[in-house]
């Protein structure tokens, strides 16, 4: 796991990241690099979080190869740097062959089929295969309905038809069916197979914030013609059939301009940082909202107990006419307004006037406090190690403030 942050104002953008990474065995290492200069000559950088590799190729290898390819070339906007980087992935055949692309795709499919399998087992068990399959098919159909209603397709999959999908997946998709059902002695019918293929296709082509393994890549800095910095985060999953499964997280794009003079963007394990920025821990705020809604749901019974001699049917009828959702939304909206006015807005106003040095100190402090919270509590120490810090400004470019190195400077003068 990890924690990364970008803080922007009209002077510069400061970025910081911890060094913790978790292996497939659960062991935590504290030497990971998550900040990279995208260009040796221009103020453009990248931060990565979550998965540290793409199609089994480490991201640091990919990024450094792209840096060589980019050379002295420039683009007018940060968005164009992002697009050129994605085109580089495509030009390298996504650093994988067709067989490996099919393997990644099957992992995606198996995640869908096996999760619905577990839910069905919890609900009806597997002793009666007919009941099990009927329940399983209903769950798959519900999922199909959800994703069929979504119209925001992933960029590379606009126009990608079901026929295209079936053609590419036909040789290997049976492996997913066998891996899901065969170990449990369950034989699925043709209807179940068709439903699964449909949900695989539907869920594959639409934008989705999922819990599947992905890499968050955050582009930040300045294009040639941009006076102020910006920050563009994307999520990348895998590639197959010459297409990249990714999307731009438009809700988290930050661009500084004359009207928007500061921004703070947190990623991955952001709970401690958000507590500092908003004045309340996110899980505590969720608990407040949940408990208030529970109280509202119990309110009818509380009133009927207060007035035991009243005709309860008339009282309950009157109470049922009260729209509790409006009350709940009003309270939550009022709380959010206080948070915005008392905590968020003053902080952002302060960030707008920070010097470059102060920006870097703030970015480092947010990461360090996240590490400290994990360190002194019983939480897993999934944020840790040295904090890398860099600042990007229009005049000075990409400048390291703090950076760990795996070699000694005096033995490698060629790097300096």
VMD Tcl script that draws the C-alpha trace (Angstrom):
set ca {
  {0.00 0.00 0.00}
  {1.01 3.60 -0.17}
  {0.21 7.25 0.35}
  {0.92 9.99 -2.17}
  {-0.07 13.65 -2.34}
  {0.17 16.61 -4.68}
  {-0.21 20.22 -3.51}
  {-0.57 22.93 -6.14}
  {-0.64 26.70 -6.23}
  {0.27 29.27 -8.86}
  {3.99 29.01 -8.05}
  {4.55 25.27 -8.22}
  {3.34 21.78 -7.41}
  {4.88 19.79 -4.57}
  {4.57 16.01 -4.61}
  {5.45 13.48 -1.93}
  {5.19 9.72 -1.45}
  {6.19 7.12 1.11}
  {8.37 4.10 0.26}
  {6.30 1.15 1.49}
  {5.29 -1.65 -0.84}
  {3.52 -4.92 -0.08}
  {4.59 -8.14 -1.79}
  {2.22 -10.89 -2.89}
  {3.12 -12.76 0.32}
  {2.04 -9.80 2.46}
  {5.57 -8.78 3.44}
  {6.11 -4.99 3.55}
  {9.25 -3.42 2.06}
  {10.28 0.22 2.50}
  {12.40 0.92 -0.58}
  {9.84 1.50 -3.32}
  {10.14 4.47 -5.68}
  {6.83 6.14 -6.47}
  {7.89 9.54 -7.83}
  {9.61 9.94 -11.21}
  {10.58 12.82 -13.45}
  {8.89 12.22 -16.78}
  {11.41 14.42 -18.55}
  {14.99 15.42 -17.70}
  {14.42 18.80 -19.34}
  {10.86 19.83 -18.51}
  {8.70 20.30 -15.37}
  {6.64 17.12 -15.72}
  {6.48 14.30 -13.19}
  {4.64 11.09 -12.38}
  {3.50 9.49 -9.14}
  {2.32 5.89 -8.93}
  {0.27 4.09 -6.28}
  {-1.33 0.69 -5.74}
  {0.14 -1.90 -8.12}
  {3.81 -1.28 -8.94}
  {3.85 -3.19 -12.24}
  {1.93 -3.36 -15.51}
  {1.44 -6.71 -17.22}
  {4.27 -8.03 -14.98}
  {6.66 -5.24 -16.06}
  {7.71 -2.83 -13.26}
  {6.48 0.71 -13.80}
  {9.88 2.21 -13.06}
  {11.29 0.31 -16.04}
  {8.48 1.53 -18.28}
  {8.73 5.14 -17.14}
  {12.50 5.30 -17.63}
  {12.17 3.78 -21.12}
  {9.58 6.41 -21.95}
  {11.88 9.15 -20.64}
  {14.55 8.06 -23.14}
  {12.00 7.96 -25.95}
  {10.67 11.41 -25.07}
  {14.13 12.97 -25.09}
  {13.95 16.70 -25.76}
  {10.45 16.57 -27.21}
  {7.87 18.83 -25.57}
  {4.11 19.21 -25.54}
  {2.00 22.29 -24.99}
  {-0.13 20.76 -22.22}
  {0.16 18.16 -19.48}
  {-2.75 16.31 -21.08}
  {-0.64 15.80 -24.21}
  {2.17 14.30 -22.13}
  {-0.37 11.89 -20.65}
  {-1.65 10.90 -24.10}
  {1.88 10.42 -25.45}
  {2.75 8.17 -22.51}
  {-0.32 6.01 -23.17}
  {0.59 5.82 -26.87}
  {4.05 4.65 -25.81}
  {2.45 1.74 -23.92}
  {0.52 0.83 -27.05}
  {3.59 1.11 -29.27}
  {5.43 -1.40 -27.09}
  {2.57 -3.91 -27.43}
  {1.87 -3.23 -23.74}
  {5.11 -5.03 -22.83}
  {3.40 -8.41 -23.30}
  {2.34 -10.99 -25.86}
  {-1.17 -12.22 -26.71}
  {-0.91 -15.18 -24.34}
  {-0.14 -12.98 -21.36}
  {-2.88 -10.53 -22.32}
  {-5.35 -13.44 -22.32}
  {-4.07 -14.48 -18.88}
  {-4.69 -11.00 -17.44}
  {-8.13 -10.97 -19.01}
  {-9.01 -14.32 -17.50}
  {-7.97 -13.07 -14.05}
  {-10.43 -10.22 -14.52}
  {-13.21 -12.64 -15.52}
  {-12.44 -15.05 -12.70}
  {-12.72 -12.22 -10.19}
  {-16.28 -11.58 -11.37}
  {-17.46 -15.19 -11.61}
  {-15.89 -16.32 -8.33}
  {-17.21 -13.37 -6.30}
  {-20.79 -14.11 -7.40}
  {-20.13 -17.80 -6.73}
  {-19.16 -17.06 -3.12}
  {-22.23 -14.87 -2.60}
  {-24.48 -17.60 -3.97}
  {-22.90 -20.24 -1.74}
  {-23.48 -18.01 1.30}
  {-27.13 -17.59 0.32}
  {-28.28 -21.06 -0.77}
  {-25.31 -23.45 -0.49}
  {-24.45 -25.99 -3.19}
  {-26.30 -29.11 -2.06}
  {-29.07 -28.51 -4.62}
  {-27.39 -27.68 -7.90}
  {-30.63 -26.54 -9.55}
  {-31.37 -24.02 -6.80}
  {-27.74 -22.92 -6.79}
  {-27.60 -22.27 -10.56}
  {-30.95 -20.46 -10.61}
  {-29.79 -18.16 -7.81}
  {-26.41 -17.69 -9.45}
  {-28.01 -16.74 -12.78}
  {-30.22 -14.18 -11.07}
  {-27.17 -12.55 -9.49}
  {-25.35 -12.47 -12.83}
  {-28.42 -10.99 -14.54}
  {-28.63 -8.27 -11.89}
  {-24.99 -7.42 -12.53}
  {-25.64 -7.32 -16.28}
  {-28.52 -4.90 -15.72}
  {-26.30 -2.61 -13.62}
  {-23.48 -2.42 -16.16}
  {-25.76 -2.31 -19.20}
  {-27.25 0.90 -17.80}
  {-23.85 2.60 -17.74}
  {-23.05 4.61 -20.83}
  {-19.56 5.93 -20.03}
  {-17.31 3.58 -21.96}
  {-13.57 3.26 -21.45}
  {-11.67 5.25 -24.10}
  {-10.14 2.28 -25.93}
  {-13.41 0.32 -25.96}
  {-15.70 2.77 -27.68}
  {-17.02 0.76 -30.63}
  {-15.68 -2.55 -29.31}
  {-18.49 -4.98 -30.14}
  {-19.60 -8.22 -28.55}
  {-18.48 -10.00 -31.73}
  {-14.95 -8.56 -31.30}
  {-14.98 -9.67 -27.68}
  {-16.18 -13.23 -28.44}
  {-13.59 -13.65 -31.17}
  {-10.67 -12.73 -28.92}
  {-11.82 -14.59 -25.79}
  {-13.18 -17.78 -27.40}
  {-9.95 -19.84 -27.07}
  {-9.52 -19.28 -23.34}
  {-12.75 -18.24 -21.63}
  {-13.69 -21.85 -20.90}
  {-10.75 -21.92 -18.46}
  {-12.60 -19.39 -16.31}
  {-15.72 -21.53 -16.21}
  {-13.70 -24.60 -15.28}
  {-11.74 -22.77 -12.57}
  {-14.95 -21.40 -11.00}
  {-17.21 -24.45 -11.04}
  {-15.31 -27.64 -11.84}
  {-13.45 -27.90 -8.48}
  {-16.87 -27.91 -6.79}
  {-18.41 -30.53 -9.04}
  {-20.92 -28.11 -10.59}
  {-21.75 -28.35 -14.29}
  {-23.15 -25.13 -15.76}
  {-25.64 -25.00 -18.62}
  {-25.44 -22.97 -21.82}
  {-27.67 -20.22 -20.40}
  {-25.25 -19.65 -17.51}
  {-22.30 -19.54 -19.92}
  {-24.04 -16.95 -22.10}
  {-24.92 -14.82 -19.08}
  {-21.35 -14.93 -17.83}
  {-19.95 -13.95 -21.23}
  {-22.41 -11.06 -21.35}
  {-21.46 -9.74 -17.91}
  {-17.76 -10.14 -18.69}
  {-18.22 -8.02 -21.80}
  {-20.42 -5.39 -20.15}
  {-18.17 -4.93 -17.13}
  {-15.04 -4.86 -19.27}
  {-15.95 -1.91 -21.50}
  {-17.43 0.58 -19.02}
  {-15.76 2.97 -16.61}
  {-15.67 1.45 -13.15}
  {-14.01 2.26 -9.85}
  {-13.38 -1.30 -8.79}
  {-11.38 -3.17 -6.20}
  {-9.54 -5.12 -8.89}
  {-5.78 -4.73 -9.12}
  {-4.90 -1.48 -10.83}
  {-2.18 1.14 -10.89}
  {-2.94 4.75 -10.15}
  {-0.75 7.04 -12.24}
  {-0.74 10.75 -11.45}
  {0.68 13.12 -14.07}
  {1.57 16.56 -12.78}
  {3.49 19.65 -13.84}
  {3.40 22.11 -16.73}
  {3.02 21.92 -20.48}
  {5.12 24.29 -22.61}
  {2.36 26.87 -22.95}
  {0.86 26.41 -19.47}
  {1.65 29.10 -16.91}
  {0.17 27.27 -13.94}
  {0.46 23.59 -12.93}
  {-2.13 20.86 -13.20}
  {-2.58 17.29 -12.03}
  {-4.24 14.46 -13.97}
  {-4.80 11.02 -12.35}
  {-5.60 7.88 -14.33}
  {-6.24 4.27 -13.41}
  {-4.68 1.51 -15.53}
  {-5.68 -2.15 -15.24}
  {-4.38 -4.29 -18.11}
  {-4.35 -4.58 -21.90}
  {-5.79 -7.09 -24.33}
  {-6.67 -7.30 -28.01}
  {-4.51 -4.20 -28.64}
  {-6.57 -2.12 -26.24}
  {-5.70 -0.60 -22.88}
  {-8.20 -0.84 -20.03}
  {-7.79 2.53 -18.36}
  {-9.70 5.68 -17.59}
  {-8.98 9.23 -16.51}
  {-10.28 9.97 -13.02}
  {-11.97 13.22 -14.05}
  {-13.30 13.89 -10.53}
  {-9.73 14.24 -9.23}
  {-8.25 16.41 -12.00}
  {-6.84 19.65 -10.60}
  {-5.89 22.62 -12.73}
  {-4.63 25.90 -11.34}
  {-5.85 29.04 -13.08}
  {-6.74 32.63 -12.26}
  {-9.94 31.53 -10.48}
  {-8.61 28.37 -8.82}
  {-5.42 29.29 -6.98}
  {-4.74 26.11 -4.97}
  {-5.46 22.40 -4.82}
  {-4.61 19.39 -2.66}
  {-4.90 15.92 -4.20}
  {-4.53 12.81 -2.03}
  {-4.37 9.23 -3.25}
  {-4.33 5.67 -1.89}
  {-4.31 5.70 1.93}
  {-5.58 9.23 2.38}
  {-7.54 8.88 5.65}
  {-5.06 10.75 7.87}
  {-4.48 13.46 5.27}
  {-8.22 13.97 4.83}
  {-8.64 14.19 8.62}
  {-6.17 17.08 8.67}
  {-7.68 18.76 5.62}
  {-11.34 18.49 6.65}
  {-11.16 18.48 10.45}
  {-12.85 15.08 10.80}
  {-11.76 11.51 10.11}
  {-13.63 10.10 7.06}
  {-14.66 6.90 8.88}
  {-15.90 8.94 11.85}
  {-17.98 11.13 9.57}
  {-19.45 8.03 7.92}
  {-20.29 6.67 11.39}
  {-22.07 9.90 12.32}
  {-24.14 9.76 9.14}
  {-24.95 6.08 9.60}
  {-26.02 6.49 13.23}
  {-28.19 9.50 12.39}
  {-29.99 7.51 9.69}
  {-30.48 4.66 12.17}
  {-32.00 7.09 14.65}
  {-34.39 8.39 12.00}
  {-35.48 4.86 11.16}
  {-36.25 4.21 14.85}
  {-37.99 7.55 15.33}
  {-41.47 6.24 14.47}
  {-41.32 3.63 17.23}
  {-39.98 6.18 19.73}
  {-42.99 8.49 19.11}
  {-45.55 5.71 19.36}
  {-44.05 4.72 22.72}
  {-44.32 8.33 23.96}
  {-48.03 8.46 23.10}
  {-49.33 5.02 24.12}
  {-53.00 6.08 24.22}
  {-53.03 7.49 20.71}
  {-54.46 5.50 17.82}
  {-51.17 4.06 16.60}
  {-52.39 3.29 13.10}
  {-53.23 6.96 12.49}
  {-49.96 8.09 14.07}
  {-47.86 5.68 12.02}
  {-49.73 6.69 8.87}
  {-48.87 10.33 9.55}
  {-45.26 9.51 10.36}
  {-44.85 7.48 7.19}
  {-45.69 10.58 5.17}
  {-42.54 12.26 6.50}
  {-39.72 11.99 3.97}
  {-36.81 10.99 6.19}
  {-34.38 11.11 3.28}
  {-34.90 14.87 3.02}
  {-34.15 15.28 6.74}
  {-31.03 13.13 6.49}
  {-29.76 14.92 3.39}
  {-30.35 18.28 5.06}
  {-28.31 17.36 8.15}
  {-25.46 15.88 6.10}
  {-25.47 18.91 3.79}
  {-25.29 21.26 6.80}
  {-22.36 19.30 8.23}
  {-20.52 19.38 4.91}
  {-21.11 23.13 4.66}
  {-19.53 23.68 8.09}
  {-16.53 21.50 7.12}
  {-16.09 23.44 3.89}
  {-16.38 26.89 5.47}
  {-14.48 26.28 8.73}
  {-11.74 23.93 7.61}
  {-11.34 23.38 3.86}
  {-11.69 26.91 2.49}
  {-9.31 28.57 5.01}
  {-6.71 25.86 4.38}
  {-6.90 26.23 0.61}
  {-6.62 30.01 0.95}
  {-3.44 29.51 2.98}
  {-2.02 27.04 0.44}
  {-2.55 29.59 -2.34}
  {0.02 31.87 -0.73}
  {2.65 29.29 0.25}
  {6.19 29.53 -1.03}
  {7.75 26.61 -2.88}
  {9.64 25.60 0.28}
  {6.44 25.62 2.32}
  {4.61 23.56 -0.29}
  {7.26 20.85 -0.11}
  {7.23 20.85 3.70}
  {3.45 20.51 3.75}
  {3.49 17.62 1.27}
  {6.16 15.79 3.27}
  {4.34 16.40 6.55}
  {1.07 14.92 5.27}
  {2.83 11.70 4.25}
  {4.85 11.56 7.47}
  {1.77 12.00 9.66}
  {0.09 9.13 7.80}
  {3.14 6.98 8.52}
  {3.19 8.09 12.17}
  {-0.47 7.19 12.68}
  {0.20 3.68 11.33}
  {3.37 3.43 13.41}
  {1.93 4.29 16.85}
  {-1.38 2.44 16.53}
  {-2.29 -1.18 15.94}
  {-2.89 -0.51 12.25}
  {-0.80 -2.36 9.68}
  {2.32 -0.33 8.90}
  {1.47 -0.11 5.21}
  {2.78 3.45 4.91}
  {6.43 3.88 5.79}
  {10.04 4.22 4.82}
  {11.72 7.42 3.64}
  {9.46 10.14 2.24}
  {10.46 11.26 -1.25}
  {9.62 14.89 -2.04}
  {9.92 16.89 -5.25}
  {8.71 20.25 -6.52}
  {7.96 21.26 -10.09}
  {7.99 24.90 -11.11}
  {7.87 26.66 -14.44}
  {11.28 28.25 -14.10}
  {13.31 25.57 -12.31}
  {11.69 22.40 -13.67}
  {11.70 19.17 -11.68}
  {13.69 19.55 -8.45}
  {14.23 16.85 -5.84}
  {13.88 18.04 -2.24}
  {14.34 14.61 -0.63}
  {15.18 11.42 -2.45}
  {16.43 8.03 -1.37}
  {19.09 6.40 -3.54}
  {20.27 2.83 -3.80}
  {23.84 3.88 -4.67}
  {26.50 6.23 -3.30}
  {27.04 9.53 -5.06}
  {30.84 9.37 -4.86}
  {30.90 6.03 -6.70}
  {28.63 7.13 -9.54}
  {29.79 10.54 -10.67}
  {28.32 9.96 -14.15}
  {24.86 10.62 -12.70}
  {25.85 14.07 -11.49}
}
mol new
graphics top color blue
foreach p $ca { graphics top sphere $p radius 0.5 }
foreach p [lrange $ca 0 end-1] q [lrange $ca 1 end] { graphics top cylinder $p $q radius 0.2 }
display resetview
